[in-house]
Amino acid sequence: MSMGKDQEKLAIERKLAHCRELAKRYTDEPTAKHIRELEKELQDALYALEFAPQK
């Protein structure tokens, strides 16, 4: 993985960790739903970054 991808991965992982902390604090709808949606988007972005075809 290139240096740019490593930094991007770290940034996404930080956002994901923050998202999970927010999910613990905010359990009421609709906020909790938005946090879950954001977490899913971040997980998808991380997966895409980790398993993207090598150029």
DSSP file (Angstrom, degrees, kcal/mol; ACC not computed):
  #  RESIDUE AA STRUCTURE BP1 BP2  ACC     N-H-->O    O-->H-N    N-H-->O    O-->H-N    TCO  KAPPA ALPHA  PHI   PSI    X-CA   Y-CA   Z-CA
    1    1 A M              0   0    0      0, 0.0    49,-0.0     0, 0.0    53,-0.0   0.000 360.0 360.0 360.0 135.4    0.0    0.0    0.0
    2    2 A S     >  -     0   0    0      1,-0.1     4,-2.5     4,-0.0     5,-0.2  -0.214 360.0-106.7 -73.1 165.6    1.4    3.4   -0.9
    3    3 A M  H  > S+     0   0    0      1,-0.2     4,-2.2     2,-0.2     5,-0.2   0.890 120.8  52.3 -60.4 -40.8    2.1    6.1    1.6
    4    4 A G  H  > S+     0   0    0      1,-0.2     4,-2.2     2,-0.2    -1,-0.2   0.901 110.4  47.3 -62.0 -41.8   -0.9    8.1    0.4
    5    5 A K  H  > S+     0   0    0      2,-0.2     4,-2.8     1,-0.2    -2,-0.2   0.874 109.3  54.8 -67.7 -37.0   -3.2    5.1    0.9
    6    6 A D  H  X S+     0   0    0     -4,-2.5     4,-2.3     2,-0.2    -2,-0.2   0.925 111.0  44.8 -60.9 -44.1   -1.7    4.4    4.3
    7    7 A Q  H  X S+     0   0    0     -4,-2.2     4,-2.3     2,-0.2    -2,-0.2   0.890 113.3  50.2 -68.0 -39.1   -2.5    8.0    5.4
    8    8 A E  H  X S+     0   0    0     -4,-2.2     4,-2.3     2,-0.2    -2,-0.2   0.911 110.5  50.4 -63.9 -42.0   -6.0    7.8    3.9
    9    9 A K  H  X S+     0   0    0     -4,-2.8     4,-2.6     1,-0.2    -2,-0.2   0.916 110.3  49.7 -62.1 -44.1   -6.6    4.5    5.7
   10   10 A L  H  X S+     0   0    0     -4,-2.3     4,-2.4     2,-0.2    -1,-0.2   0.907 109.8  51.3 -61.7 -42.2   -5.5    6.0    9.0
   11   11 A A  H  X S+     0   0    0     -4,-2.3     4,-2.2     2,-0.2    -2,-0.2   0.910 111.8  46.5 -62.2 -43.2   -7.8    9.0    8.5
   12   12 A I  H  X S+     0   0    0     -4,-2.3     4,-2.6     2,-0.2    -2,-0.2   0.909 111.2  51.9 -66.0 -41.6  -10.8    6.7    7.8
   13   13 A E  H  X S+     0   0    0     -4,-2.6     4,-2.3     2,-0.2    -2,-0.2   0.883 109.5  50.2 -63.2 -37.8   -9.9    4.5   10.8
   14   14 A R  H  X S+     0   0    0     -4,-2.4     4,-2.4     2,-0.2    -1,-0.2   0.927 111.9  47.4 -64.1 -44.7   -9.8    7.6   13.0
   15   15 A K  H  X S+     0   0    0     -4,-2.2     4,-2.5     1,-0.2    -2,-0.2   0.894 111.7  51.0 -63.2 -39.4  -13.2    8.7   11.7
   16   16 A L  H  X S+     0   0    0     -4,-2.6     4,-2.2     2,-0.2    -1,-0.2   0.908 110.1  49.0 -65.3 -42.4  -14.6    5.2   12.2
   17   17 A A  H  X S+     0   0    0     -4,-2.3     4,-1.8     2,-0.2    -2,-0.2   0.911 112.8  48.0 -62.9 -42.5  -13.3    5.1   15.8
   18   18 A H  H  X S+     0   0    0     -4,-2.4     4,-2.4     1,-0.2    -2,-0.2   0.907 109.6  53.3 -64.4 -41.5  -14.8    8.6   16.5
   19   19 A C  H  X S+     0   0    0     -4,-2.5     4,-2.1     1,-0.2    -1,-0.2   0.897 108.0  50.5 -59.6 -42.4  -18.1    7.4   14.9
   20   20 A R  H  X S+     0   0    0     -4,-2.2     4,-1.2     2,-0.2    -1,-0.2   0.858 108.9  51.4 -67.4 -35.5  -18.2    4.4   17.3
   21   21 A E  H  X S+     0   0    0     -4,-1.8     4,-1.3     2,-0.2     3,-0.3   0.917 110.1  49.3 -65.1 -43.2  -17.6    6.7   20.3
   22   22 A L  H  X S+     0   0    0     -4,-2.4     4,-3.0     1,-0.2    -2,-0.2   0.882 105.2  58.3 -62.3 -37.9  -20.5    8.9   19.1
   23   23 A A  H  < S+     0   0    0     -4,-2.1    -1,-0.2     1,-0.2    -2,-0.2   0.837 103.8  52.5 -62.2 -32.8  -22.7    5.8   18.7
   24   24 A K  H  < S+     0   0    0     -4,-1.2    -1,-0.2    -3,-0.3    -2,-0.2   0.862 116.1  39.8 -69.6 -34.8  -22.1    5.0   22.4
   25   25 A R  H  < S+     0   0    0     -4,-1.3     2,-0.8     1,-0.2    -2,-0.2   0.849 115.2  50.0 -82.8 -36.9  -23.2    8.5   23.5
   26   26 A Y     <  +     0   0    0     -4,-3.0    -1,-0.2     1,-0.1     9,-0.1  -0.844  54.9 150.3-112.8  98.6  -26.1    9.1   21.1
   27   27 A T        +     0   0    0     -2,-0.8     2,-0.2    -3,-0.2    -1,-0.1   0.473  43.1  99.9-106.2  -4.5  -28.5    6.2   21.1
   28   28 A D  S  > S-     0   0    0      4,-0.1     4,-2.6     1,-0.0     3,-0.2  -0.596  76.4 -85.0 -85.6 144.8  -31.7    8.1   20.3
   29   29 A E  T  4 S+     0   0    0      1,-0.3    -2,-0.1    -2,-0.2    -1,-0.0  -0.551 104.1  25.0 -76.1 150.9  -33.2    8.1   16.8
   30   30 A P  T  > S+     0   0    0      0, 0.0     4,-2.1     0, 0.0    -1,-0.3  -0.993 124.5  50.6 -87.1  -5.8  -32.7    9.8   14.3
   31   31 A T  H  > S+     0   0    0      1,-0.2     4,-2.3    -3,-0.2    -2,-0.2   0.918 109.8  51.4 -59.4 -44.8  -29.1   10.6   15.4
   32   32 A A  H  X S+     0   0    0     -4,-2.6     4,-2.3     1,-0.2    -1,-0.2   0.882 108.8  52.1 -60.5 -38.5  -28.3    7.0   16.1
   33   33 A K  H  > S+     0   0    0      2,-0.2     4,-2.3     1,-0.2    -1,-0.2   0.920 109.4  48.9 -64.4 -43.3  -29.5    6.1   12.6
   34   34 A H  H  X S+     0   0    0     -4,-2.1     4,-2.5     1,-0.2    -2,-0.2   0.891 110.4  51.2 -63.8 -39.3  -27.3    8.7   11.0
   35   35 A I  H  X S+     0   0    0     -4,-2.3     4,-2.7     2,-0.2    -1,-0.2   0.918 109.8  49.5 -64.6 -42.9  -24.3    7.6   13.0
   36   36 A R  H  X S+     0   0    0     -4,-2.3     4,-2.2     2,-0.2    -2,-0.2   0.897 111.1  50.1 -62.2 -40.0  -24.9    3.9   11.8
   37   37 A E  H  X S+     0   0    0     -4,-2.3     4,-2.2     2,-0.2    -2,-0.2   0.919 111.6  47.5 -64.4 -43.2  -25.2    5.1    8.2
   38   38 A L  H  X S+     0   0    0     -4,-2.5     4,-2.5     2,-0.2    -2,-0.2   0.911 110.3  52.7 -63.5 -42.3  -22.0    7.1    8.5
   39   39 A E  H  X S+     0   0    0     -4,-2.7     4,-2.5     1,-0.2    -2,-0.2   0.907 109.2  49.7 -59.7 -42.2  -20.2    4.1   10.1
   40   40 A K  H  X S+     0   0    0     -4,-2.2     4,-2.5     2,-0.2    -1,-0.2   0.911 110.2  50.3 -63.9 -42.4  -21.3    1.9    7.2
   41   41 A E  H  X S+     0   0    0     -4,-2.2     4,-2.3     2,-0.2    -2,-0.2   0.907 111.9  47.9 -62.3 -41.5  -20.1    4.4    4.7
   42   42 A L  H  X S+     0   0    0     -4,-2.5     4,-2.5     2,-0.2    -2,-0.2   0.902 111.1  50.5 -66.8 -40.6  -16.7    4.5    6.4
   43   43 A Q  H  X S+     0   0    0     -4,-2.5     4,-2.5     2,-0.2    -2,-0.2   0.911 111.3  48.9 -62.3 -41.6  -16.5    0.7    6.6
   44   44 A D  H  X S+     0   0    0     -4,-2.5     4,-2.7     2,-0.2    -2,-0.2   0.906 111.3  49.5 -63.9 -41.4  -17.2    0.5    2.9
   45   45 A A  H  X S+     0   0    0     -4,-2.3     4,-2.1     2,-0.2    -2,-0.2   0.906 112.0  48.3 -64.7 -41.4  -14.6    3.2    2.1
   46   46 A L  H  X S+     0   0    0     -4,-2.5     4,-2.5     2,-0.2    -2,-0.2   0.918 112.2  48.8 -65.0 -43.4  -12.0    1.3    4.2
   47   47 A Y  H  X S+     0   0    0     -4,-2.5     4,-2.4     1,-0.2    -2,-0.2   0.929 111.4  49.6 -61.0 -46.1  -12.8   -2.0    2.6
   48   48 A A  H  < S+     0   0    0     -4,-2.7     4,-0.4     1,-0.2    -1,-0.2   0.885 112.4  48.1 -61.8 -38.9  -12.6   -0.4   -0.9
   49   49 A L  H >< S+     0   0    0     -4,-2.1     3,-0.5    -5,-0.2    -1,-0.2   0.907 114.5  45.0 -68.3 -42.2   -9.2    1.1    0.0
   50   50 A E  H 3< S+     0   0    0     -4,-2.5    -2,-0.2     1,-0.2    -1,-0.2   0.840 123.0  34.5 -71.3 -33.4   -7.8   -2.1    1.4
   51   51 A F  T 3< S+     0   0    0     -4,-2.4    -1,-0.2    -5,-0.2    -2,-0.2   0.150  83.0 131.5-113.2  19.1   -9.0   -4.4   -1.4
   52   52 A A  S <  S-     0   0    0     -3,-0.5    -3,-0.0    -4,-0.4    -4,-0.0  -0.450  70.2 -93.8 -68.4 143.7   -8.7   -2.1   -4.4
   53   53 A P        -     0   0    0      0, 0.0     2,-0.2     0, 0.0    -1,-0.1  -0.315  43.4-113.4 -58.5 138.0   -6.9   -3.6   -7.3
   54   54 A Q              0   0    0      1,-0.1    -3,-0.0    -3,-0.1     0, 0.0  -0.512 360.0 360.0 -73.5 138.9   -3.2   -2.8   -7.4
   55   55 A K              0   0    0     -2,-0.2    -1,-0.1     0, 0.0     0, 0.0   0.414 360.0 360.0-100.4 360.0   -2.0   -0.6  -10.2
